[in-house]
């Protein structure tokens, strides 16, 4: 982007993206998602991934209605499925476009209607589709770093942009023990810890009128990431390991 301001060429380009005015019909996707949730619970958790239900906490922080952005630390391929398969609301994940091409597994994002993101470019269509889901009062799930890492890397600014444009509540989600899954479960790995996650306290970005300086967007992103880092064990915090640097100037805890 030119200069140090996000004028929203980002917003303007998103508005011009193909399909920008299509909207989002959550109800149309619910029957298929209910079936997939059944399959995840009765096949996935039984044969491919052990879930430690006792350690899944913070579900009360997810509002029953209204737009929400779930931001996760991403340590394994299966992270988004572990989260969406154990929440009371059906969520719409954003995922790298390449997942659609993974043999066998690629059918799942297609059937769920996951939002594909082309990470090598400013994906205006993905941004607009995510905003349409939020405008419809539903939940999206994203990994702010846009890829997997054992510890947090500096995040991209998409979470701040979507939070700013939508006004949605943002909930950090700390995921653990997903590495090594999916795998065939049996007596040979009965001692392997089950995957689990924790939903943190929701927050929202303070509204900004007019043109947003790029530095402000960066600050919003980092402040959001420190909220997530504070929920993680020290070895997972990575780039955001020094919690003394955390500030809350751009966010309001809910």
VOGU-3710 file (C-alpha; in Angstrom, 3 decimals, decimal comma):
1> xxxxxxxxxx> 0,000/0,000/0,000  1,168/3,496/-0,730  2,684/5,667/1,995  2,007/4,742/5,593  -1,764/4,798/5,369  -4,299/2,069/4,839  -6,875/4,379/3,051  -8,593/1,580/2,477  -7,300/0,705/-0,881  -7,821/-2,614/0,924
11> xxxxxxxxxx> -11,485/-1,837/1,421  -11,884/-0,354/-2,038  -10,288/-3,360/-3,703  -12,366/-5,750/-1,630  -15,518/-3,962/-2,715  -14,501/-4,432/-6,347  -13,776/-8,126/-5,931  -15,783/-10,679/-7,916  -18,727/-11,856/-5,880  -18,503/-8,909/-3,463
21> xxxxxxxxxx> -22,243/-8,269/-3,521  -23,321/-11,897/-3,376  -23,967/-11,937/0,369  -23,940/-14,951/2,654  -26,810/-17,326/3,409  -25,895/-19,216/6,576  -29,097/-21,282/6,628  -28,371/-22,729/3,179  -25,172/-24,365/4,446  -26,520/-25,625/7,778
31> xxxxxxxxxx> -27,845/-29,067/6,664  -24,480/-30,066/5,165  -22,570/-28,681/8,137  -24,779/-30,584/10,567  -23,995/-33,778/8,653  -20,288/-33,002/8,647  -20,402/-32,271/12,386  -21,954/-35,720/12,884  -19,167/-37,274/10,801  -16,456/-35,382/12,679
41> xxxxxxxxxx> -17,848/-36,486/16,048  -18,619/-40,106/15,190  -15,771/-40,864/12,808  -13,069/-38,234/13,218  -12,916/-38,160/17,011  -13,389/-41,922/17,275  -10,750/-43,058/14,792  -8,444/-40,169/13,829  -8,046/-37,618/16,605  -8,349/-37,965/20,364
51> xxxxxxxxxx> -10,110/-35,015/22,040  -9,539/-34,117/25,685  -13,014/-32,732/26,384  -12,180/-32,000/30,016  -9,644/-29,378/28,933  -11,863/-27,580/26,416  -12,788/-24,438/28,338  -14,088/-20,932/27,831  -17,086/-21,883/25,686  -19,150/-19,438/27,721
61> xxxxxxxxxx> -17,098/-16,643/26,102  -18,646/-17,380/22,696  -21,817/-15,287/22,273  -24,900/-17,270/21,287  -25,599/-14,826/18,463  -23,863/-12,045/16,592  -20,673/-11,693/14,551  -17,478/-13,118/16,023  -13,903/-13,537/14,796  -12,072/-16,513/16,306
71> xxxxxxxxxx> -8,288/-16,133/16,051  -6,233/-19,266/16,710  -2,604/-20,216/17,145  -1,985/-22,658/14,315  0,312/-25,571/15,150  -1,169/-28,465/13,139  -3,257/-29,140/10,058  -6,215/-30,305/12,113  -6,492/-27,214/14,381  -9,513/-25,577/12,705
81> xxxxxxxxxx> -11,425/-28,869/12,656  -10,756/-29,454/16,364  -12,230/-26,029/17,137  -15,205/-25,982/14,773  -16,101/-29,561/15,707  -16,464/-28,687/19,386  -18,298/-25,354/19,381  -22,037/-24,793/19,848  -22,169/-22,605/16,715  -21,151/-23,546/13,183
91> xxxxxxxxxx> -18,254/-21,363/12,102  -16,791/-20,461/8,730  -13,010/-20,948/8,621  -10,589/-19,165/6,334  -7,934/-21,544/4,977  -5,182/-21,514/2,400  -6,592/-22,239/-1,043  -4,276/-25,245/-1,381  -6,367/-27,289/1,089  -8,958/-27,761/-1,633
101> xxxxxxxxxx> -6,377/-29,775/-3,575  -5,370/-32,173/-0,788  -6,414/-35,724/-1,751  -9,449/-36,937/0,214  -9,235/-34,157/2,816  -9,902/-31,552/0,125  -13,564/-32,540/-0,072  -14,181/-31,267/3,472  -13,505/-27,533/2,855  -15,562/-27,779/-0,328
111> xxxxxxxxxx> -18,576/-29,260/1,465  -18,255/-26,959/4,488  -17,850/-23,893/2,240  -14,559/-22,842/3,810  -13,298/-19,471/2,536  -10,137/-20,101/0,452  -7,325/-17,576/0,832  -4,604/-17,054/-1,759  -1,755/-16,121/0,555  0,666/-14,868/-2,078
121> xxxxxxxxxx> -1,514/-11,860/-2,862  -3,987/-9,442/-1,358  -6,995/-11,741/-1,613  -9,831/-9,257/-1,978  -12,450/-11,912/-2,571  -11,553/-13,744/0,651  -11,737/-10,495/2,633  -15,126/-9,655/1,206  -16,509/-13,136/1,782  -15,354/-12,998/5,401
131> xxxxxxxxxx> -17,014/-9,606/5,870  -20,238/-10,947/4,368  -20,278/-13,783/6,921  -19,758/-11,289/9,746  -22,404/-8,965/8,335  -24,828/-11,901/8,478  -24,113/-12,173/12,215  -22,069/-15,365/12,041  -18,633/-16,589/13,129  -15,392/-16,813/11,161
141> xxxxxxxxxx> -12,204/-18,588/12,212  -8,726/-17,606/11,078  -5,053/-18,030/11,878  -3,567/-14,492/11,831  -0,118/-15,789/10,825  -1,674/-17,449/7,733  0,387/-20,615/8,179  1,436/-23,192/10,783  4,213/-22,630/13,301  5,078/-24,326/16,614
151> xxxxxxxxxx> 5,312/-20,832/18,137  3,698/-17,535/17,136  5,213/-15,553/14,273  4,446/-11,917/13,554  0,856/-11,883/12,323  -0,510/-10,408/9,143  -2,958/-7,551/9,478  -6,089/-9,308/8,224  -7,560/-9,860/11,686  -7,260/-6,142/12,470
161> xxxxxxxxxx> -8,753/-5,160/9,119  -11,728/-7,507/9,500  -12,266/-6,496/13,121  -12,126/-2,819/12,214  -14,450/-3,077/9,215  -17,026/-5,334/10,885  -16,984/-4,193/14,505  -17,208/-7,880/15,443  -16,110/-9,280/18,768  -12,756/-11,072/18,561
171> xxxxxxxxxx> -11,983/-14,134/20,672  -8,461/-15,568/21,003  -8,364/-19,367/20,923  -5,378/-21,219/22,378  -4,926/-24,692/20,855  -2,707/-27,456/22,220  -1,794/-31,124/21,629  -2,969/-31,281/18,003  0,429/-32,075/16,483  0,598/-35,635/15,157
181> xxxxxxxxxx> -3,119/-35,739/14,360  -4,901/-36,986/12,344  -3,598/-40,499/12,875  -5,238/-43,884/13,252  -6,124/-44,344/16,922  -5,554/-47,625/18,717  -3,871/-49,297/21,696  -0,452/-48,441/20,208  -0,987/-44,711/20,863  -3,466/-44,809/23,738
191> xxxxxxxxxx> -1,149/-42,634/25,852  -0,991/-39,829/23,287  -2,539/-36,670/24,813  -5,858/-35,555/23,400  -6,237/-32,258/21,554  -7,933/-29,383/23,319  -8,407/-25,623/23,191  -9,435/-22,690/25,347  -11,499/-19,661/24,368  -10,268/-16,421/25,912
201> xxxxxxxxxx> -12,021/-13,204/26,793  -13,625/-11,371/23,898  -12,490/-7,920/22,853  -13,304/-5,385/20,181  -11,234/-2,749/18,423  -12,021/0,886/19,155  -13,663/2,475/16,124  -11,590/4,775/13,950  -13,213/7,292/11,626  -11,746/8,301/8,316
211> xxxxxxxxxx> -8,464/7,020/6,951  -6,572/4,595/9,133  -2,783/4,967/9,386  -0,956/1,788/8,520  0,917/2,015/11,814  -2,408/1,900/13,660  -3,406/-1,283/11,848  -0,085/-2,846/12,814  -0,626/-1,840/16,445  -4,131/-3,334/16,431
221> xxxxxxxxxx> -2,774/-6,597/15,059  -0,005/-6,862/17,626  -2,284/-5,973/20,536  -4,690/-8,700/19,436  -1,839/-11,194/19,179  -0,614/-10,393/22,671  -4,089/-11,298/23,940  -3,607/-14,701/22,328  0,016/-15,043/23,450  -0,958/-14,460/27,076
231> xxxxxxxxxx> -3,070/-17,632/26,914  -0,254/-19,812/25,575  2,611/-21,575/27,350  5,879/-19,691/27,041  7,301/-21,944/24,343  4,325/-21,192/22,071  4,472/-17,382/22,306  7,331/-16,894/19,852  7,427/-13,374/18,390  5,022/-12,222/21,113
241> xxxxxxxxxx> 6,977/-13,817/23,948  7,686/-10,617/25,882  4,302/-9,962/27,457  5,655/-6,796/29,093  5,407/-5,223/25,617  1,646/-5,862/25,432  -0,610/-2,807/25,277  -4,370/-2,356/24,976  -4,651/1,121/23,470  -6,684/-0,018/20,444
251> xxxx> -8,848/-2,697/22,059  -11,743/-2,843/24,478  -12,129/-5,985/26,572  -15,729/-7,212/26,656
//
